[in-house]
Structures are given as C-alpha cells and as structure tokens.
C-alpha cells in the first residue's frame, strides 16, 4: 500500500525492429515513453530525432475518415439504451486482433459507400425542398384547366396570370369597367391573395397595364409545361420516387449494426497507431540503431526485458537506473493499494497525487473518511439500502474499471453508515429497539464524539507529518519542533480536558498545563527557523502561535459530523411522523408512495452532503497538516480504449482460459 517504485530504462535496438518494439511496448501497457534525450544514455551527434509527422498526419487522416463514418451511422443505426449497454459486456481485443480485423476488412470501400449515400441523401433533401416549392406554386394554379402557354398564342387579345390583394378586387372591377372588352376569372383565393386570369383586347393593353399597376397586380410567368394539374401530378410522382429512394437508403443504413461494430474496431486500431506514431517521434535514431527511453514500475522490469528480448531476438542493449534525487519532481506516480483501500484513490486523484518522495495518504485517509461519511448519514436502513443496491447493480450490469471502483467506494462507505445507524438506533428515521445514542436527545454527547474524532484525526496527521520530516536528514529539527510541538500541544490539551472534566482529583491537569507551556515554547522555536535575521526569527516564531486559531477552527469543523447526522435523522423522523397522521387506508397507499419518495430525497441529500463535507475535512483539516502533493500520474503507453476495450495478449489468454 504505497507509491509504486519506478525505474528509468533506456534501450538500444537495431532500427529494423523499432516498429515491432513500439507495438510490443504498447501491448505491454506498463511503460511510459520519454523523449530519448531524457534517458540514461547520452546521445551523441550520430543520433537524430525520428520525424514521424508525415506518417502521423496520414494515420490521423485515416482515423478522421473512420470517425466520420461512425458519426454518420450513429444517426441511423438504432442505438442501445444506457441499460442495454450496461447489461452486455463489451468484447475485448488485443492489438494484434485489431490489426487483423482492420487489414482483412474492406472498410475504406465501405466508408466511400457511406459518403456516396450521404451525398445522395443531401441531394434528395435539396430536391425535396425544390419540388416542394414547385408543388406549392402549382397548387395555387391547379384549378386553371388549360395550358398557360395558350395565352401566348392569342391574336387579338392579351391573357395574363397574376395575383392581387383581396382588398383591391372592388377597385379592379371599377378599373376594368372602363374597358368593355376585358374579362377576369378568379382561379383561387386565399385569406389575403386572389389568383386571377385576365383577358383584354390588345388595343387597350397599355391602358389596362396602367390600371393594373394602380391596383397592385403582380403578373405571374408560368414556368412549367402543360396544364397545372398535369404538372402537379408529375411533381408528386417525382416526390414519391425520391421519398421512396430516401427511405430505401435509410432502411439500408439502419441494418448496418455489424458494420458499425467493425468501424469501432477500425477506429481503435488507427487511434492506437496514432498514439504509437506520436511516441515514435520521441525516439532517437542513427543509421542502424534506435534509442528509446521511459519509466516502468520496478516490479515489471524483468517482464519488460523478456518482451524486448523476444521481439528483438536478443539484439538489444537495456539499462535500468534508480530514481535520482534531482528527478523526484519528474517521476510519474502510480498508486498501489489493496481492494479495500484502492477505491479511495479517487479522492486523492481529485486533490493531487503525491510526489515520489512523499507517502501515499490513501490508506491513512480511507478509514477516517469512511467513518466520517457514516457518521454524517448514520442510518442503518440508508446504509443497508446503498450496500444492497450497489451489490445488485454490480451483479446485473457490467462496468468499466473506473466506474466499478467508484461504486465500490460508496459500497464501502455504506458499512460505517450501517454501524453508526446501529449506534444511533435509526432505521429509515424510525427508532430501533436498541440504541447507544439518540440523535434526538443526546446531541451534546454526539457533539463531543465529533470533536474527539477530529482530535484523533488531526493528531494522526501530525504523526504523519513528523514521520515525513524525520525521514529527511535535514528536516529532523523541524520534525521535533514543528510537528512534535503541536503533537505535544494537542496531547496536553487532552490531559487538561481529562483533568478538569473527567478526573479532577488527579494531577492530569497539572501535567497538561506544564506540557502546554513546553509545547508553545517549542512552537515558537520551530517557527523561528523560518526567519533569516535574528529579529525575523523572533517574529516568525511568535507568529507561528497564530496557528492556535487554525487548530481550534479545525476541531470546530468536525462538528459538522454531528450536525449532518442529526439533521438527516430529524428530517427522516419528520417524514415518518407526517405519514403516521394519515388514516390507515391512506397510510398504506399514498403514504407508502410518499414514504419511498421522501426518503429517496433524504437519502440522496444525505449521501451528497456526506460525500462533499467528508472530502472537505480530508482536504483541509487532514491533508493540510502533512501532505503537499503535486505529483503527475503515470501515463502508460497503450491504446486509447475510446471505442473498444484493448487488453494485453497475456490478459486475453487468461480471459479465454476462464
């Protein structure tokens, strides 16, 4: 249960094997590649950086094509629901399987076919819009039962089609009365517009045109062949044909579930090749030799050498080196804890990973966080519900490692929740037959327990601070006078409290008073080390006494353990009391529904509050005493796992054997 020990490695191989070597290391999934010039072996002028940018661009272009096809298919292929995805375990592949599937599939032709379908669907969409406009236009003139072209063949008359506002019809009548040889017919009329056929003698053309202009007549030029009704029928036939074509294309796309799965595999393959190509740019090369460097967990060193030996057939030079002092800030961090502690690593990752020369705070924080979480919920029923619900969910559904770790985290927190629920005798807000403390009447006792809990955790944090400082040769003085002095202070405060409130007849109070004076003097001495001049040392020493307020406020912060636990229990009891006032019939009908609904809300709020406030106590009151952080996560050279899950050859063999 600690930070995994790392080693830096540097390997020289013949240039002809470097592609296979990179693929092997990517499949190995346990090394982080470094730029070769940061390795152990110093590169001379014979080595140059491998420029793989052109290859990377080509691979990224291929990946972009596959991702476009995936996104395009997503719009048509029926997608599984969230529940369906969880019910089905995703298949796993090795890098070799990805390569085989990609090379044997005709995915490029398939993508081009999808592009052709996409282009045709876009054209159909545009054609539908154009035909729809033409259909609307013809609908306005469908009652004109002649071909408008005949109007152009009149010898003595002029025929016009056009529109006019309904309000102008009386005016039009008045104007046309001036010309006996004129005539108009209403083809169709809407709420605002009238569609007309006008006929008048050619001798009156200019005068009629002037009159038409005064009433706002808009001439319409018929752009189609034949009668409007016939043209409309042709348009509808065209629309029906392209709608049928569109449906056939979309139906075909909806049947491409297998092709979509294959595209996921191809996308993962090219994604892994892009990662491989980018890491290739970190290599140095001469005419015949490739230089590669990286970090690896110390326990995997022999396995790495075996992998390199196999792929290079023994033609390699491999060097390992322990972490040097000047490399501390650069070493990648990988935490390793047992199954009970590992789920709490998520809290460390949210805050900051430790540096390589620090301690892993996870195993020390986990029990305090779990107990604090349980005390802030403190209901046996709530804890039992959370534990069983997660147990059932994990049995029914399949989750990735990250999600499973998060679920296990809350499942572990449910155990102390049940424990504190038994202490408070609370079961969904109802009082159990036995209880050690009541969250309704024993508020003072619960408050004292909360402060004692905080006292213990803060004292433990100072022990860790003492250990961290003592482990450094030049920090032993600070360990005694900066950590040890505050430990003595808290211990003396504890003795004073016992002497005055619990055992007043003993000398504990006197011993506590003496220890308190010694601790404060030690605090001033420890703080003086931060000053550079004599006056500065006195000032910083005295100023360090201001930390008294910090420690007092830290202890007060733990009263939230009492406040949240009592508040949640009181709300649950209030819900039960309200339902108890219902008549018997209503109590077992609508009352049962309200019981589930109201307690579900309280469960959610209780767990949310416990999660957030528990984190606050660890980050501020606990970590602030001994933990600095600032480490960077170990980023192994492996596939992206964005589209399908990739495992090593070794793990795949284990899965098949099971």
Buried (B, 14 or more C-beta within 10 A) or exposed (E): BEBBBBBBBBBBBBBEBBEEBBBBBBBBBBBBBBBBBEBEBEBEEEBEBBEBEEBBEBBBEBBEBBBBBBEBBEEBBEEEEEEEEBEEEEEBBBBEBBBBBBEEBEBEEBBEBBBEBBEBBEEBEEBBEEBEEBBEBBEBBBEBEEBBEEBEEEEEBBBBBBBBBEEBBEBBEEBBEEBEBBEBEEBBEEEEBBBBBBBBBEEBEEBBBEBBEEBEBEEBEBEBEBBBBBBBBBBEEBBEEBEEBBEEBEEEBEEBEEBBEBBBBBBBBBBBBBBBBBBBBBBBBBEEBBBBBBBBBEEBBEBBBEBBEEBBEEEBEBBBBEBEEEBEEBBBBBBBBEEBBBBBBBBBEEBBBBBBBBBBBBBBBBBBBBBBBBBBBBBBBBBBBBBEBBEEEBEEBEBEEEEBBBBBBBBBBBBBBBBBBBBBBBBBBEBEEEBEBBBBEBBEEBBBBBBBBBBBBBBBBBBBBBEBBBEEEEBEEBBBBBBBBBBBBBBBBBBBBBBEEEEEEEEBBEBBBEBBEBBBEBBBBBBBBBBEEEEEBBBBBEBBEEBEEEBEEBBEBBBBBBBBBBBBBEBBBEBBEEBEEBEEEEBEEEBEEBBEEBBEEBBEBBBEBBBEBBBEBBBEBBBBBBBEBEBBEBEBBBBBBEBBBBBBBEEBEEEEEE
